[in-house]
């Protein structure tokens, strides 16, 4: 009877030999269940994880910086209204006497100004002035209307469109940097979620194996007591079996606690709802262990150089510093601007007449000139240029260093995958050998050539081998995940595009 029960127990314990985790083990009591596959778990985390939502909002924030810099080239509407009054005594002409002069008036102006990336500024202004002056009991009223056009062109500093658009381009690069940062965060989240999923499955498998082992120890102790009752076994032999059962029950408590911790860790990443900790996970379907044939190491290194977000970000930083060098170099040149002013003025006693006079001949003004501004000391501009050049050189060196670190990451991860695959094979062989050993020890016990403690020890050795096999399978899947993340292709393998920047769904739905 004991031998037949042992074989049934061995059959249930050897579930890892088929490389499949079963989902039908005993579940903890829970109000709600969440059935997921590893892929579904990763996609849920990418949709609902709180930390990723924060990163999405950071990316949205960078869009405002681009709009802010483009605002420098928006047209500006400028208006002004003024009222004035004056009382004074003045001499008029050759008269020796002073006359009391009273004046008051209003002026209104409305203009439109536009800056262009070419260093050009164009302004159009319309103004109206009303004045009323009286002296020596004589009153003079006048309305003045004017249309003016001004044109200013930078000839040296501020002339290059690349310089004038540098801050806009830098803001756009900052937005792209934030997008790569979001991608890197999402890849890390996807890897953490998948690794946590495999840890959860390992904890569940550990619990399943420990429960089966404890049941077998109880059955063995019960059968040993029956043997003692009929005089076929000494009572002292029960002590070892009772100690073994106590040890396995202790391991069972630890396995249950570890499963609960892994369940919470994974749920925190998934964020399935507002009451996220109340969920309990289970597999939606059995999970197989794939046989993955990696490409050549050089192929994966080339992919990492192309897709690793950190490398892309550093390259963008170099572009930003290049723009800063261009912008600060422009500050070393003097400011030399060409300006042209053209206006047309109408005079009359009534406002409407003064507007009409604008279209009559005469009463126009024209001016042009050059304005020069050059600081006698260039220490500020020179320091800014030198700082920009050093920052660019620093980023270039950082890129070379990062390329080496990325290569080291990929090479080590490539080696870890290979070692983990070999450990699966050795662990499978160890399970087979420990199962054969347990069978032999059991047969010796049946014929009286072995003690119950010897059988219990063989059972413990088999349990250890099965746990090591489960751990080897878990490490293999986790190492694959880490390898794809370090290669920078993990999101692509899940079919996730750059749409991560879109507004996420509410996690409470």
C-alpha positions in Angstrom: 0.0 0.0 0.0 2.8 2.4 0.9 4.7 1.6 -2.2 1.7 2.3 -4.4 1.0 5.6 -2.7 4.6 6.6 -3.0 4.5 6.1 -6.8 1.3 8.2 -7.1 3.0 10.9 -5.1 6.1 10.9 -7.2 3.9 11.2 -10.3 2.3 14.3 -8.9 5.6 15.8 -7.8 7.3 15.4 -11.2 5.2 18.0 -13.0 8.3 20.0 -13.9 9.6 17.1 -16.0 7.1 18.1 -18.7 8.2 21.7 -18.6 4.6 22.9 -17.8 3.3 24.8 -14.8 -0.2 23.7 -13.9 -2.8 26.3 -12.8 -5.1 23.9 -10.9 -3.3 23.8 -7.5 -5.0 24.8 -4.3 -5.8 28.5 -4.3 -5.8 30.8 -1.3 -9.1 32.1 -0.2 -9.9 35.3 -2.0 -12.9 37.5 -2.9 -11.7 38.0 -6.4 -9.5 36.2 -8.9 -7.4 37.5 -11.7 -6.6 34.9 -14.4 -3.7 36.0 -16.6 -1.0 34.7 -18.9 2.5 36.3 -18.7 1.8 38.4 -21.8 -1.5 39.6 -20.4 0.2 40.5 -17.1 2.8 42.7 -18.9 0.2 44.4 -21.1 -1.9 45.1 -18.0 1.1 46.7 -16.2 1.8 48.8 -19.2 -1.7 50.1 -19.2 -2.4 50.5 -15.5 0.8 50.9 -13.5 0.8 54.1 -11.6 4.5 54.9 -12.0 4.2 54.6 -15.8 1.3 57.0 -15.8 3.6 59.5 -14.0 6.2 59.1 -16.8 3.5 59.6 -19.4 2.6 62.9 -17.8 6.2 64.0 -17.8 6.3 63.4 -21.5 3.2 65.5 -22.0 4.8 68.3 -20.0 7.8 68.5 -22.4 5.4 69.4 -25.2 4.6 72.7 -23.5 8.4 73.6 -23.7 8.3 73.3 -27.5 5.2 75.5 -27.7 6.9 78.0 -25.3 9.9 78.3 -27.6 7.9 78.6 -30.7 6.0 81.5 -29.0 9.0 83.7 -29.7 7.9 83.8 -33.4 4.2 84.5 -32.7 2.9 87.9 -33.9 2.3 90.4 -31.1 -0.5 92.9 -31.0 0.5 96.1 -29.1 -1.9 98.8 -28.1 -1.4 102.1 -26.2 -3.8 104.9 -25.1 -2.6 108.1 -23.4 -4.2 111.3 -22.2 -2.1 114.4 -21.3 -2.5 118.0 -20.1 0.0 120.8 -19.7 -0.1 124.4 -18.4 3.0 126.6 -19.1 4.3 130.1 -19.7 6.3 130.7 -22.9 7.6 133.4 -25.1 6.3 133.4 -28.6 8.5 134.8 -31.4 10.1 138.2 -30.6 7.5 139.1 -28.0 9.2 139.9 -24.6 6.1 138.9 -22.7 5.2 135.5 -21.4 1.9 133.9 -22.5 -0.1 131.3 -20.6 -0.4 128.2 -22.7 -2.9 125.5 -21.9 -2.8 122.2 -23.8 -4.5 118.8 -23.5 -4.8 115.8 -25.8 -5.2 112.0 -26.3 -3.2 109.6 -28.3 -4.1 106.0 -29.4 -1.9 103.5 -31.2 -2.4 99.9 -32.3 0.5 97.8 -33.8 1.3 94.3 -35.0 4.9 93.0 -34.7 6.4 89.8 -36.0 9.8 88.2 -35.5 11.2 85.7 -38.0 13.9 83.0 -37.7 15.9 84.9 -40.3 16.6 87.7 -37.8 14.0 89.9 -39.3 11.5 92.0 -37.4 8.5 93.6 -39.1 6.1 96.0 -37.4 3.0 97.8 -38.6 1.5 100.6 -36.5 -1.6 102.8 -36.8 -1.9 105.8 -34.5 -4.2 108.7 -33.9 -3.4 111.9 -31.9 -5.8 114.6 -30.8 -4.4 117.9 -29.4 -6.1 121.0 -28.2 -3.9 124.1 -27.4 -4.9 127.5 -26.3 -2.9 130.8 -25.7 -3.9 134.4 -25.5 -7.5 133.4 -25.9 -6.7 131.6 -29.1 -7.5 127.9 -29.4 -6.0 125.5 -32.0 -7.4 121.9 -32.4 -5.7 119.3 -34.5 -6.2 115.6 -35.4 -3.2 113.5 -36.6 -3.5 110.0 -38.1 -0.5 108.0 -39.0 0.4 104.6 -40.6 3.9 103.4 -40.0 5.9 100.4 -41.2 9.3 99.4 -39.8 11.7 96.7 -41.0 14.8 95.5 -39.0 17.3 93.0 -40.2 20.1 91.5 -38.1 23.4 91.5 -40.2 25.7 89.8 -37.8 24.5 88.5 -34.4 21.1 86.9 -34.6 21.1 86.6 -38.4 21.6 82.8 -38.7 18.2 80.9 -38.6 19.9 77.9 -37.1 20.9 80.1 -34.1 17.5 81.7 -33.8 15.8 78.2 -33.9 18.3 76.5 -31.6 16.2 76.7 -28.5 13.2 75.4 -30.4 15.2 72.5 -31.7 16.6 71.9 -28.2 13.0 71.8 -26.8 12.0 69.3 -29.5 15.1 67.1 -28.6 14.1 67.3 -25.0 10.7 66.0 -25.9 12.3 63.1 -27.8 14.5 62.5 -24.8 11.5 62.2 -22.6 9.9 59.8 -25.1 13.0 57.6 -24.9 13.0 57.9 -21.1 9.4 56.7 -21.2 10.3 53.8 -23.4 13.2 52.8 -21.1 10.9 53.0 -18.1 8.3 50.9 -19.9 10.8 48.3 -20.8 12.0 48.1 -17.2 8.4 47.8 -16.0 7.7 45.0 -18.5 10.8 43.1 -17.4 10.0 43.6 -13.7 6.4 42.4 -14.3 7.4 39.3 -16.2 10.1 38.5 -13.7 7.6 39.0 -10.8 5.2 36.7 -12.7 7.8 33.9 -12.9 8.7 34.5 -9.2 5.0 34.1 -8.4 4.8 30.8 -10.4 7.9 29.6 -8.7 6.4 30.3 -5.2 3.2 28.5 -6.2 5.2 25.5 -7.5 7.2 25.5 -4.3 3.9 25.5 -2.3 2.5 22.6 -4.4 5.7 20.5 -4.0 5.9 21.3 -0.3 2.2 20.4 0.3 2.6 17.1 -1.6 5.8 16.3 0.4 4.0 17.1 3.7 1.1 14.8 2.7 3.5 12.1 1.9 5.3 12.5 5.2 1.9 12.3 7.1 1.0 9.2 5.2 4.4 7.6 5.9 4.1 8.4 9.6 0.6 6.9 9.7 1.8 3.7 8.1 4.8 3.6 10.4 2.5 3.8 13.4 0.5 0.9 12.0 3.7 -1.1 11.8 4.6 -0.2 15.3 1.1 -1.4 16.4 1.6 -4.8 14.9 5.2 -5.1 16.1 6.9 -4.8 12.7 8.7 -1.5 13.6 10.3 -0.2 16.7 8.6 2.8 18.3 11.8 4.7 18.4 11.7 5.0 14.6 8.6 7.2 14.9 10.7 10.0 16.4 12.6 10.7 13.1 9.4 10.6 11.1 7.6 13.0 13.4 10.6 15.4 13.3 10.6 15.1 9.5 6.8 15.9 9.3 7.3 18.9 11.7 10.1 20.2 9.4 8.0 19.9 6.3 5.0 21.6 7.9 7.3 24.5 8.9 8.5 24.7 5.3 4.8 24.7 4.2 4.1 27.7 6.3 7.1 29.5 4.8 6.0 28.6 1.3 2.5 29.9 1.9 3.9 33.2 3.2 6.3 33.5 0.3 3.4 32.9 -2.2 1.4 35.7 -0.5 4.3 38.1 -0.8 4.9 37.3 -4.5 1.2 37.7 -5.1 1.2 41.2 -3.6 4.4 42.2 -5.4 3.0 41.3 -8.8 -0.4 42.9 -8.1 1.4 46.2 -7.2 2.9 46.2 -10.6 -0.3 45.3 -12.3 -2.6 47.7 -10.4 -5.8 45.8 -11.5 -8.1 48.1 -9.6 -8.6 50.5 -6.7 -8.6 47.6 -4.2 -5.6 46.0 -5.9 -4.4 44.0 -2.8 -7.7 42.0 -2.6 -7.1 40.1 -5.9 -5.6 36.7 -6.1 -3.8 35.5 -9.2 -4.0 32.3 -11.1 -2.9 31.1 -14.5 -5.3 31.5 -17.3 -3.8 28.5 -19.0 -0.7 26.2 -18.5 2.6 27.9 -19.4 5.1 26.1 -21.4 8.9 26.7 -21.3 9.9 27.7 -24.9 13.1 26.5 -26.5 14.7 29.7 -27.7 17.5 29.7 -30.2 19.3 33.0 -29.9 21.0 34.6 -32.9 24.7 35.3 -33.0 26.1 37.5 -30.3 27.1 40.1 -32.8 23.6 40.3 -34.1 22.3 41.0 -30.6 25.0 43.5 -29.9 24.1 45.4 -33.1 20.4 45.4 -32.0 21.4 46.8 -28.6 23.4 49.6 -30.2 20.4 50.5 -32.2 17.5 50.1 -29.7 18.9 50.7 -26.2 17.1 53.9 -25.0 20.1 55.1 -23.0 22.3 55.2 -26.1 19.6 57.0 -28.1 19.2 59.6 -25.2 23.0 60.2 -25.1 23.1 60.7 -28.9 20.3 63.3 -28.5 22.2 65.0 -25.7 25.1 65.4 -28.1 22.8 67.0 -30.6 21.5 69.4 -28.0 25.0 70.4 -27.0 25.9 70.9 -30.6 23.0 73.4 -30.9 24.2 75.1 -27.7 27.7 75.5 -29.3 26.1 77.1 -32.3 23.9 79.4 -30.2 26.7 80.6 -27.9 29.2 81.1 -30.7 26.8 83.6 -32.2 27.1 85.6 -29.0 30.8 86.4 -29.9 29.8 88.6 -32.9 28.8 92.2 -32.6 25.2 93.3 -32.9 24.7 95.1 -36.3 21.1 95.8 -37.4 19.8 97.5 -40.5 16.5 99.3 -40.0 14.1 101.0 -42.4 11.2 103.2 -41.3 8.3 104.3 -43.6 5.3 106.3 -42.5 2.3 108.3 -43.9 0.7 111.0 -41.8 -2.6 112.9 -42.2 -3.5 116.2 -40.5 -6.9 117.8 -40.0 -9.2 119.3 -37.4 -11.6 116.2 -37.6 -10.5 112.6 -37.1 -12.3 111.4 -40.3 -10.6 114.1 -42.3 -7.2 113.2 -40.9 -7.7 109.6 -41.9 -8.7 110.7 -45.4 -5.6 112.9 -45.6 -3.5 109.7 -45.3 -4.3 108.9 -48.9 -3.5 112.4 -50.2 -0.1 113.2 -51.5 2.6 114.5 -49.3 3.0 114.2 -45.6 5.1 111.0 -45.5 8.3 110.2 -43.7 11.2 107.8 -44.5 14.3 106.8 -42.6 16.9 104.1 -42.6 20.1 103.4 -40.7 22.5 101.0 -39.1 22.7 100.3 -35.3 25.9 98.8 -33.9 26.3 97.3 -30.4 29.5 95.6 -29.3 30.6 94.8 -25.7 34.1 95.8 -24.8 34.5 92.6 -22.9 33.5 89.1 -24.2 34.1 87.1 -21.0 30.5 86.1 -20.6 30.1 85.0 -24.2 33.4 83.2 -24.3 32.7 81.4 -21.0 29.3 80.2 -22.4 30.9 78.9 -25.6 33.6 77.1 -23.7 31.1 75.5 -21.3 29.0 74.4 -24.3 32.0 72.8 -26.0 33.1 71.0 -22.8 29.6 69.7 -22.3 29.5 68.3 -25.8 32.9 66.6 -25.3 31.6 65.2 -22.0 28.5 63.7 -23.7 30.7 62.2 -26.5 32.9 60.5 -23.9 29.8 59.4 -22.0 28.5 57.8 -25.2 31.7 55.8 -25.8 31.6 54.6 -22.1 27.9 53.7 -22.4 28.5 51.7 -25.5 31.0 49.6 -23.7 28.6 49.1 -20.7 25.8 48.1 -23.1 28.1 45.6 -24.8 29.1 44.2 -21.4 25.4 43.9 -20.4 24.5 42.0 -23.5 27.5 39.7 -23.4 26.9 38.8 -19.8 23.1 38.3 -20.3 23.8 36.2 -23.4 26.1 34.0 -21.2 23.4 33.8 -18.4 20.8 32.5 -20.8 23.1 29.8 -22.0 24.1 28.7 -18.5 20.5 28.7 -17.4 19.6 26.5 -20.3 22.3 24.0 -19.3 21.1 24.1 -15.6 17.7 23.0 -16.8 19.2 19.8 -18.3 21.3 19.0 -15.3 18.4 19.6 -12.9 16.2 17.3 -15.0 18.8 14.6 -14.7 19.1 15.2 -11.0 15.3 14.8 -10.5 15.4 11.5 -12.4 18.3 10.2 -10.3 16.7 11.3 -7.0 13.4 9.6 -8.0 15.3 6.4 -8.8 17.1 6.7 -5.4 13.8 7.1 -3.6 12.4 4.1 -5.3 15.4 2.0 -4.3 15.3 3.3 -0.7 11.6 2.5 -0.5 12.2 -1.1 -1.8 14.9 -1.6 0.8 12.5 -0.3 3.5 9.8 -2.7 2.3 12.1 -5.7 2.8 13.5 -4.5 6.1 16.9 -3.4 4.9 16.3 0.3 5.5 14.9 2.6 8.1 11.9 5.0 7.7 14.3 7.9 8.3 16.4 6.7 5.2 13.2 6.9 3.1 12.3 10.3 4.5 15.8 11.6 3.7 15.5 10.3 0.1 12.1 12.0 -0.2 13.7 15.2 1.0 16.5 14.9 -1.5 13.9 14.4 -4.3 12.0 17.5 -3.1 15.2 19.6 -3.1 16.0 18.4 -6.6 12.5 19.3 -7.8 12.7 22.7 -6.3 16.1 23.2 -7.9 14.6 22.2 -11.2 11.7 24.7 -10.8 14.2 27.4 -9.9 16.3 26.6 -12.9 13.3 26.8 -15.2 12.3 30.1 -13.6 15.8 31.6 -13.9 15.9 30.6 -17.5 12.7 32.5 -18.3 13.8 35.5 -16.2 17.3 35.6 -17.8 15.6 35.6 -21.3 13.5 38.6 -20.2 16.6 40.4 -18.8 18.5 39.7 -22.0 15.7 41.1 -24.2 15.5 44.2 -22.0 19.3 44.8 -22.1 19.1 44.3 -25.9 16.3 47.0 -26.0 13.8 44.8 -27.9 11.6 43.6 -25.1 8.7 45.9 -25.9 8.9 45.0 -29.6 8.5 41.3 -28.7 5.3 42.2 -26.9 4.1 44.3 -29.9 4.1 47.5 -27.9 4.7 50.6 -30.0 5.6 54.2 -29.1 1.9 54.9 -28.3 2.9 54.7 -24.7 2.6 58.5 -24.6 -1.1 58.3 -25.0 -3.4 59.1 -22.1 -3.7 55.9 -20.0 -7.0 54.3 -19.0 -8.2 54.7 -15.5 -7.0 51.9 -13.2 -10.3 52.0 -11.3 -12.5 51.0 -14.3 
